Amino acid sequence: MSETYAFLFCLGLGIAARFLYMAETLLAKRTDILPVTVILDMLTVIIVGGAFTLYVILTGSVLAPYMFAALLGGYFITYKLTSKGRIKN
């Protein structure tokens, strides 16, 4: 059962990462200053990476490939749902 919780947490974290990145992108476009953009990107990575690391440490979970797949899958699904279809192949 703990694997299910880890999967759901990582999936949710991936979704949260996409929304955090979208908010960060809007703020960076508003300021239009490169150092602000770099700092906001670094904060996004630190928040998502820190949450993932804290979850693993505090629950004593063993790192498994499905955790990374769920994290990236949550981000990708949210990306596909929120993208405006700017790139056409």
Residue pairs with C-beta under 8 A, 6 or more apart in sequence:
2 59
2 61
3 64
3 66
5 59
6 55
6 59
6 61
6 64
6 66
6 67
6 70
7 66
7 67
7 70
8 70
9 55
10 52
10 55
10 66
10 67
10 68
10 70
10 71
10 74
11 70
11 71
11 73
11 74
12 74
13 48
13 51
13 52
13 55
13 71
13 74
14 70
14 71
14 72
14 73
14 74
14 75
14 76
14 77
14 78
15 74
15 75
15 77
15 78
16 48
17 44
17 48
17 71
17 74
17 75
18 74
18 75
18 78
18 79
18 82
19 78
20 44
20 47
20 48
21 44
22 82
24 40
24 41
24 43
24 44
27 36
27 40
28 36
28 37
28 40
28 41
31 37
52 67
52 71
55 61
56 63
56 67
61 67
